[in-house]
Amino acid sequence: MADIKTIDPNATPPSAADLRMALLEEQLAEMKKRESKRAQEQQKVTSFAEDFLKDHVTEDEIAMVRRLVTNAVKDGKFEALVYSFPSDLCSDSGRAINSNDPQWTETLQGKAKEFYGRYLKFGKPQGFKLKAMVINFPGGIPGDVGFFLNWAPETK
């Protein structure tokens, strides 16, 4: 809107049709802005999924897991969320993990499968436990899966 000091009180006011058109143009511009943001977010999701399914776990990702565990230990914790990914990237969209199916590991794909393999090779022999669970439910359906690494002492 125009600054009150720049409005000419003697000028003919805009017509109702002009005001409606201005409002419509503003709404269209806002819709384009939201659509552009949505498209950017969708591209991020697509890129993440492609990377997740085709690439390998990087040294930086392994270092991140170690930092998360180290920070949890410093905080006096025995468990840390070390990795998360959309449940849609499981072969069953996270259903086996959500229902605690003993065969849930068979639904893992891409980097999640590779992380699990690293856990079996390096973590489990060192006494770590790994738990997978759905950590959010947008719209009531499984959202993201979290891998939790645990080093608590065995209870008897």
Kinemage of the C-alpha trace (Angstrom):
@kinemage 1
@onewidth
@group {chain A} dominant
@subgroup {mainchain}
@vectorlist {calphas} color= white
{ca met a 1} P 0.000 0.000 0.000
{ca ala a 2} L 1.074 3.542 -0.596
{ca asp a 3} L 2.574 5.564 2.213
{ca ile a 4} L -0.050 7.904 3.681
{ca lys a 5} L 2.181 10.943 2.928
{ca thr a 6} L 2.296 10.114 -0.800
{ca ile a 7} L -1.451 9.750 -1.307
{ca asp a 8} L -3.021 12.613 -3.207
{ca pro a 9} L -6.362 13.292 -1.515
{ca asn a 10} L -7.594 15.018 -4.680
{ca ala a 11} L -6.889 12.101 -7.001
{ca thr a 12} L -9.634 9.759 -8.134
{ca pro a 13} L -9.606 6.656 -5.903
{ca pro a 14} L -8.989 3.282 -7.532
{ca ser a 15} L -12.101 1.473 -8.667
{ca ala a 16} L -13.435 -1.587 -6.866
{ca ala a 17} L -12.394 -3.638 -9.906
{ca asp a 18} L -8.834 -2.219 -9.647
{ca leu a 19} L -8.690 -3.146 -5.945
{ca arg a 20} L -9.988 -6.654 -6.675
{ca met a 21} L -7.376 -7.031 -9.431
{ca ala a 22} L -4.595 -5.829 -7.100
{ca leu a 23} L -5.724 -8.305 -4.454
{ca leu a 24} L -5.874 -11.106 -7.015
{ca glu a 25} L -2.363 -10.270 -8.256
{ca glu a 26} L -1.063 -10.349 -4.676
{ca gln a 27} L -2.719 -13.719 -4.063
{ca leu a 28} L -1.287 -15.116 -7.304
{ca ala a 29} L 2.198 -13.904 -6.388
{ca glu a 30} L 1.886 -15.561 -2.956
{ca met a 31} L 0.680 -18.812 -4.561
{ca lys a 32} L 3.671 -18.790 -6.939
{ca lys a 33} L 5.995 -18.205 -3.997
{ca arg a 34} L 4.480 -21.140 -2.054
{ca glu a 35} L 4.587 -23.379 -5.129
{ca ser a 36} L 8.240 -22.514 -5.712
{ca lys a 37} L 9.070 -23.331 -2.089
{ca arg a 38} L 7.133 -26.608 -2.325
{ca ala a 39} L 8.994 -27.525 -5.519
{ca gln a 40} L 12.346 -26.779 -3.853
{ca glu a 41} L 11.409 -28.943 -0.857
{ca gln a 42} L 10.283 -31.751 -3.168
{ca gln a 43} L 13.597 -31.536 -5.029
{ca lys a 44} L 15.436 -31.858 -1.699
{ca val a 45} L 13.404 -34.980 -0.858
{ca thr a 46} L 14.041 -36.450 -4.302
{ca ser a 47} L 17.773 -35.743 -4.075
{ca phe a 48} L 17.931 -37.251 -0.576
{ca ala a 49} L 16.105 -40.393 -1.740
{ca glu a 50} L 18.409 -40.798 -4.754
{ca asp a 51} L 21.490 -40.343 -2.561
{ca phe a 52} L 20.060 -42.673 0.098
{ca leu a 53} L 19.287 -45.474 -2.339
{ca lys a 54} L 22.286 -45.210 -4.698
{ca asp a 55} L 25.246 -43.832 -2.739
{ca his a 56} L 27.202 -45.383 0.100
{ca val a 57} L 27.562 -44.282 3.695
{ca thr a 58} L 30.225 -41.593 3.778
{ca glu a 59} L 33.066 -41.101 6.213
{ca asp a 60} L 31.330 -37.902 7.361
{ca glu a 61} L 28.175 -39.877 8.194
{ca ile a 62} L 30.203 -42.415 10.165
{ca ala a 63} L 31.969 -39.565 11.999
{ca met a 64} L 28.563 -38.009 12.744
{ca val a 65} L 27.371 -41.255 14.374
{ca arg a 66} L 30.494 -41.351 16.523
{ca arg a 67} L 30.000 -37.708 17.549
{ca leu a 68} L 26.387 -38.370 18.488
{ca val a 69} L 27.412 -41.335 20.641
{ca thr a 70} L 30.249 -39.366 22.258
{ca asn a 71} L 27.909 -36.458 23.045
{ca ala a 72} L 25.311 -38.820 24.516
{ca val a 73} L 27.964 -40.381 26.761
{ca lys a 74} L 29.037 -36.896 27.890
{ca asp a 75} L 25.380 -36.242 28.750
{ca gly a 76} L 25.242 -39.439 30.823
{ca lys a 77} L 23.014 -41.316 28.377
{ca phe a 78} L 23.143 -44.944 27.277
{ca glu a 79} L 21.365 -44.441 23.961
{ca ala a 80} L 21.474 -42.064 21.012
{ca leu a 81} L 19.435 -41.492 17.883
{ca val a 82} L 22.221 -41.916 15.338
{ca tyr a 83} L 20.405 -41.959 11.991
{ca ser a 84} L 16.969 -41.217 10.583
{ca phe a 85} L 15.348 -41.505 7.186
{ca pro a 86} L 11.841 -41.445 5.685
{ca ser a 87} L 9.955 -44.705 6.239
{ca asp a 88} L 8.977 -44.588 2.551
{ca leu a 89} L 12.558 -45.642 1.827
{ca cys a 90} L 11.912 -49.046 3.413
{ca ser a 91} L 10.567 -51.658 1.018
{ca asp a 92} L 7.321 -51.785 3.044
{ca ser a 93} L 7.145 -48.064 3.981
{ca gly a 94} L 8.150 -48.841 7.559
{ca arg a 95} L 5.336 -51.252 8.445
{ca ala a 96} L 7.632 -54.020 9.715
{ca ile a 97} L 9.572 -51.589 11.884
{ca asn a 98} L 6.386 -50.028 13.218
{ca ser a 99} L 4.907 -53.427 14.128
{ca asn a 100} L 8.211 -54.681 15.595
{ca asp a 101} L 8.333 -57.539 13.085
{ca pro a 102} L 11.400 -59.718 13.741
{ca gln a 103} L 12.196 -59.570 10.009
{ca trp a 104} L 12.241 -55.746 9.881
{ca thr a 105} L 15.874 -55.676 8.746
{ca glu a 106} L 14.862 -57.309 5.460
{ca thr a 107} L 12.912 -54.146 4.544
{ca leu a 108} L 15.961 -51.890 4.751
{ca gln a 109} L 17.361 -50.417 1.569
{ca gly a 110} L 20.235 -48.186 0.567
{ca lys a 111} L 22.165 -46.429 3.293
{ca ala a 112} L 19.915 -47.824 6.053
{ca lys a 113} L 20.827 -51.352 4.967
{ca glu a 114} L 24.486 -50.354 4.820
{ca phe a 115} L 24.326 -48.764 8.288
{ca tyr a 116} L 22.744 -51.952 9.603
{ca gly a 117} L 25.526 -54.008 8.008
{ca arg a 118} L 28.115 -51.753 9.660
{ca tyr a 119} L 26.327 -52.268 12.990
{ca leu a 120} L 26.503 -56.073 12.559
{ca lys a 121} L 30.184 -55.901 11.613
{ca phe a 122} L 31.444 -53.290 14.085
{ca gly a 123} L 28.816 -52.397 16.697
{ca lys a 124} L 27.233 -55.656 17.730
{ca pro a 125} L 30.587 -57.417 18.412
{ca gln a 126} L 31.485 -54.469 20.654
{ca gly a 127} L 28.329 -54.938 22.765
{ca phe a 128} L 26.100 -52.303 21.166
{ca lys a 129} L 22.419 -52.866 20.502
{ca leu a 130} L 20.493 -51.293 17.628
{ca lys a 131} L 16.818 -50.453 17.730
{ca ala a 132} L 14.776 -49.094 14.837
{ca met a 133} L 11.461 -47.358 15.363
{ca val a 134} L 9.134 -44.973 13.619
{ca ile a 135} L 9.731 -41.623 15.304
{ca asn a 136} L 6.861 -39.555 13.901
{ca phe a 137} L 3.459 -40.073 12.313
{ca pro a 138} L 2.451 -37.167 10.060
{ca gly a 139} L -1.184 -37.529 9.134
{ca gly a 140} L -1.344 -40.739 11.184
{ca ile a 141} L 0.996 -42.696 8.895
{ca pro a 142} L 4.603 -43.706 9.578
{ca gly a 143} L 6.941 -40.795 8.883
{ca asp a 144} L 10.629 -41.123 9.716
{ca val a 145} L 12.482 -44.156 11.010
{ca gly a 146} L 15.145 -43.639 13.650
{ca phe a 147} L 18.095 -45.904 14.394
{ca phe a 148} L 18.968 -45.851 18.091
{ca leu a 149} L 22.314 -47.173 19.233
{ca asn a 150} L 22.338 -48.436 22.826
{ca trp a 151} L 25.261 -49.346 25.096
{ca ala a 152} L 23.426 -49.832 28.393
{ca pro a 153} L 24.604 -52.713 30.597
{ca glu a 154} L 22.664 -55.953 30.331
{ca thr a 155} L 19.949 -56.329 32.950
{ca lys a 156} L 19.205 -59.710 34.459
